[in-house]
Amino acid sequence: MVQLSPHRLPRRRLGARIEILGVFGSGKTTLAAALAERGYTMLPEKHELNTLWTDSATNQVIGYLAYDLWFLLHHAQLAASHSASISNEVAVCDWSFLSDRIWAQMRLKDDLSLYEDVHRTLLQRVGSPIGYLYLRQRPAAVLDRVKRRGRQGESGFFSQMRKAVRLLDEVVESLPPQMVMTVLDKTSVPQVDEQVAHWLKERVDVS
């Protein structure tokens, strides 16, 4: 129940999560689903719920701040829903707060500072993931996948794909190496599972 009250609600201890990094069509949801079959809690992005996803006319008028904030709030809600008191399972996200920020940087200009304030605040509240799975793909291969699946609303990103891949590479390089596992086509799910188990053990040891 939502309460209209100025009092802060008690904080819950959130469960561990891993975030999958990759541009559109890199295979994030496929990997997340494969991990879910091994017992992980999947926190899937539901982009189709964003009414601005294909509303280019409205976005041209009001800009992309509302569009990008919707995804940010959606992801924060998913992260906050994974309570450690309810489940000891590790959650796997077919999205990442890091890539959220990259897309916002590419779309927003005058509104970027507003977005980053909200992004920083929400990330402080839900915390960072225990690790990242990086689906590194060649831009040409990703573009081919996206075109073949023909998902409505994605064609507008074709021209930005190469820049997005470059920015994502830069962000990954800035992360502590021990927090990132690069997942290639030849990488098996058990290998990923082993890495996640290592991250989880490190988290327990630190706490």
NORVENKA-V542739 format. One record per residue. N is the residue number from 1. RES is the residue in three letters. PSI is psi in radians with two decimals (none if undefined). OMEGA is omega in radians with two decimals (none if undefined). BURIAL is 1 if it has 9 or more other ideal C-beta (glycine too) atoms within 8 Angstrom, else 0. Layout:
N | RES | PSI | OMEGA | BURIAL
N | RES | PSI | OMEGA | BURIAL
This chain:
1 | MET | 2.36 | 3.11 | 0
2 | VAL | 2.28 | 3.13 | 0
3 | GLN | 2.29 | 3.08 | 0
4 | LEU | 1.49 | -3.04 | 0
5 | SER | 2.47 | 3.11 | 0
6 | PRO | -0.14 | -3.08 | 0
7 | HIS | 2.40 | 3.11 | 0
8 | ARG | 2.35 | 3.12 | 0
9 | LEU | 2.69 | 3.11 | 0
10 | PRO | 2.45 | -3.14 | 0
11 | ARG | 2.37 | 3.04 | 0
12 | ARG | 2.66 | 3.03 | 0
13 | ARG | 2.11 | -3.09 | 0
14 | LEU | 2.65 | 3.13 | 1
15 | GLY | 2.89 | 3.13 | 1
16 | ALA | 2.53 | 3.09 | 1
17 | ARG | 2.69 | 2.98 | 1
18 | ILE | 2.52 | -3.13 | 1
19 | GLU | 2.43 | -3.14 | 1
20 | ILE | 2.18 | 3.14 | 1
21 | LEU | 2.38 | 3.11 | 1
22 | GLY | 2.70 | 3.12 | 1
23 | VAL | 3.10 | 3.12 | 1
24 | PHE | 2.34 | 3.06 | 0
25 | GLY | 0.14 | -3.11 | 1
26 | SER | -0.22 | 3.09 | 1
27 | GLY | 0.36 | -3.08 | 1
28 | LYS | -0.86 | -3.10 | 1
29 | THR | -0.64 | 3.10 | 1
30 | THR | -0.77 | 3.12 | 0
31 | LEU | -0.75 | -3.14 | 1
32 | ALA | -0.72 | 3.13 | 1
33 | ALA | -0.67 | 3.11 | 1
34 | ALA | -0.67 | 3.10 | 1
35 | LEU | -0.61 | 3.10 | 1
36 | ALA | -0.58 | 3.11 | 1
37 | GLU | -0.31 | 3.12 | 0
38 | ARG | 0.16 | 3.03 | 0
39 | GLY | -0.01 | 3.10 | 0
40 | TYR | 2.68 | 3.04 | 1
41 | THR | 2.04 | -3.11 | 1
42 | MET | 2.27 | 3.06 | 1
43 | LEU | 1.41 | -2.99 | 1
44 | PRO | 2.46 | 3.02 | 0
45 | GLU | 2.41 | 3.10 | 1
46 | LYS | 1.35 | -3.03 | 0
47 | HIS | -0.46 | -3.07 | 0
48 | GLU | -0.26 | 3.10 | 0
49 | LEU | -0.29 | 3.10 | 0
50 | ASN | 1.88 | -3.07 | 1
51 | THR | -0.25 | 3.12 | 0
52 | LEU | -0.02 | -3.07 | 1
53 | TRP | -0.76 | -3.12 | 1
54 | THR | 0.23 | -3.10 | 0
55 | ASP | 1.23 | -3.08 | 0
56 | SER | -0.55 | -3.13 | 0
57 | ALA | -0.78 | 3.12 | 0
58 | THR | -0.72 | 3.13 | 0
59 | ASN | -0.57 | 3.11 | 1
60 | GLN | -0.53 | -3.12 | 0
61 | VAL | -0.89 | -3.02 | 0
62 | ILE | -0.10 | -3.08 | 0
63 | GLY | -3.12 | -3.05 | 1
64 | TYR | 0.17 | -3.13 | 1
65 | LEU | -0.86 | -3.13 | 1
66 | ALA | -0.68 | 3.13 | 1
67 | TYR | -0.88 | -3.09 | 1
68 | ASP | -0.59 | 3.08 | 1
69 | LEU | -0.58 | 3.11 | 1
70 | TRP | -0.84 | -3.14 | 1
71 | PHE | -0.70 | 3.13 | 1
72 | LEU | -0.82 | 3.14 | 1
73 | LEU | -0.66 | 3.09 | 1
74 | HIS | -0.80 | -3.13 | 1
75 | HIS | -0.66 | 3.10 | 1
76 | ALA | -0.68 | 3.11 | 1
77 | GLN | -0.73 | 3.12 | 0
78 | LEU | -0.78 | -3.14 | 1
79 | ALA | -0.71 | -3.12 | 1
80 | ALA | -0.39 | -3.11 | 1
81 | SER | -0.28 | -3.09 | 0
82 | HIS | 1.53 | -3.07 | 1
83 | SER | 2.36 | 3.10 | 1
84 | ALA | -0.43 | -3.12 | 1
85 | SER | -0.31 | -3.14 | 0
86 | ILE | -0.68 | -3.06 | 0
87 | SER | 2.42 | 3.05 | 0
88 | ASN | 0.07 | -3.13 | 0
89 | GLU | 2.67 | 3.05 | 0
90 | VAL | 2.34 | 3.11 | 1
91 | ALA | 2.50 | 3.07 | 1
92 | VAL | 2.27 | -3.08 | 1
93 | CYS | 2.25 | 3.07 | 1
94 | ASP | 0.63 | -3.13 | 1
95 | TRP | 3.02 | 3.10 | 1
96 | SER | 2.51 | 3.05 | 1
97 | PHE | -0.47 | 3.11 | 1
98 | LEU | -0.81 | 3.12 | 1
99 | SER | -0.51 | 3.02 | 1
100 | ASP | -0.82 | -3.09 | 1
101 | ARG | -0.64 | 3.12 | 1
102 | ILE | -0.84 | -3.13 | 1
103 | TRP | -0.65 | 3.11 | 1
104 | ALA | -0.72 | 3.11 | 1
105 | GLN | -0.60 | -3.12 | 1
106 | MET | -0.47 | -3.05 | 1
107 | ARG | -0.63 | -3.00 | 0
108 | LEU | 2.54 | 3.09 | 1
109 | LYS | -1.51 | -3.12 | 0
110 | ASP | -0.44 | -3.08 | 0
111 | ASP | 0.01 | -3.03 | 1
112 | LEU | -0.70 | -3.11 | 1
113 | SER | -0.63 | 3.09 | 0
114 | LEU | -0.78 | 3.13 | 0
115 | TYR | -0.80 | -3.06 | 1
116 | GLU | -0.54 | 3.07 | 1
117 | ASP | -0.80 | 3.14 | 0
118 | VAL | -0.74 | 3.14 | 1
119 | HIS | -0.84 | -3.12 | 1
120 | ARG | -0.74 | -3.12 | 0
121 | THR | -0.81 | -3.11 | 0
122 | LEU | -0.68 | -3.13 | 1
123 | LEU | -0.60 | 3.07 | 1
124 | GLN | -0.57 | -3.06 | 0
125 | ARG | -0.60 | -3.13 | 0
126 | VAL | -0.21 | 3.10 | 1
127 | GLY | 2.98 | 3.14 | 0
128 | SER | 2.76 | 3.07 | 0
129 | PRO | 2.88 | 3.10 | 1
130 | ILE | -0.27 | 3.12 | 1
131 | GLY | 2.93 | -3.14 | 1
132 | TYR | 2.41 | 3.00 | 1
133 | LEU | 2.06 | -3.04 | 1
134 | TYR | 1.94 | 3.09 | 1
135 | LEU | 1.55 | -3.09 | 1
136 | ARG | 2.13 | -3.11 | 1
137 | GLN | 2.66 | 3.04 | 1
138 | ARG | 2.41 | -3.14 | 0
139 | PRO | -0.69 | -3.12 | 1
140 | ALA | -0.69 | -3.14 | 0
141 | ALA | -0.69 | 3.13 | 0
142 | VAL | -0.77 | 3.13 | 1
143 | LEU | -0.70 | 3.12 | 1
144 | ASP | -0.76 | 3.12 | 0
145 | ARG | -0.78 | -3.10 | 1
146 | VAL | -0.72 | 3.13 | 1
147 | LYS | -0.69 | -3.11 | 0
148 | ARG | -0.59 | -3.13 | 0
149 | ARG | -0.36 | 2.98 | 0
150 | GLY | 0.67 | -3.13 | 0
151 | ARG | 2.31 | -3.11 | 0
152 | GLN | 2.34 | 3.07 | 0
153 | GLY | -0.15 | -3.08 | 0
154 | GLU | -0.28 | -3.08 | 1
155 | SER | -0.49 | -3.13 | 0
156 | GLY | -0.22 | -3.12 | 0
157 | PHE | -0.09 | -3.06 | 1
158 | PHE | -0.81 | -3.07 | 1
159 | SER | -0.33 | -3.10 | 0
160 | GLN | -0.08 | -2.99 | 0
161 | MET | -0.81 | -3.10 | 1
162 | ARG | -0.71 | 3.11 | 0
163 | LYS | -0.70 | 3.14 | 0
164 | ALA | -0.73 | 3.12 | 1
165 | VAL | -0.76 | 3.14 | 1
166 | ARG | -0.80 | 3.14 | 0
167 | LEU | -0.65 | 3.11 | 1
168 | LEU | -0.71 | 3.07 | 1
169 | ASP | -0.75 | -3.12 | 1
170 | GLU | -0.73 | 3.13 | 0
171 | VAL | -0.76 | -3.14 | 1
172 | VAL | -0.69 | 3.14 | 1
173 | GLU | -0.43 | -3.13 | 0
174 | SER | -0.19 | -3.12 | 0
175 | LEU | 2.69 | 3.02 | 1
176 | PRO | 2.24 | -3.08 | 0
177 | PRO | -0.58 | -3.10 | 0
178 | GLN | -0.18 | 3.14 | 0
179 | MET | -0.04 | -3.04 | 1
180 | VAL | 2.32 | 2.97 | 1
181 | MET | 2.09 | 3.09 | 1
182 | THR | 2.15 | -3.09 | 0
183 | VAL | 2.06 | 3.12 | 1
184 | LEU | 3.04 | 3.14 | 0
185 | ASP | -0.54 | -3.10 | 0
186 | LYS | -0.14 | 3.14 | 0
187 | THR | 2.28 | -3.12 | 0
188 | SER | 2.75 | 3.09 | 0
189 | VAL | -0.72 | 3.08 | 1
190 | PRO | -0.60 | 3.09 | 0
191 | GLN | -0.73 | 3.09 | 0
192 | VAL | -0.76 | 3.14 | 1
193 | ASP | -0.72 | 3.14 | 1
194 | GLU | -0.71 | 3.13 | 0
195 | GLN | -0.74 | 3.13 | 1
196 | VAL | -0.69 | 3.10 | 1
197 | ALA | -0.66 | 3.11 | 0
198 | HIS | -0.79 | 3.10 | 0
199 | TRP | -0.73 | -3.10 | 1
200 | LEU | -0.71 | 3.11 | 1
201 | LYS | -0.72 | 3.12 | 0
202 | GLU | -0.67 | 3.13 | 1
203 | ARG | -0.76 | 3.13 | 1
204 | VAL | -0.72 | -3.13 | 0
205 | ASP | -0.70 | -3.12 | 0
206 | VAL | -0.72 | -3.12 | 0
207 | SER | none | none | 0
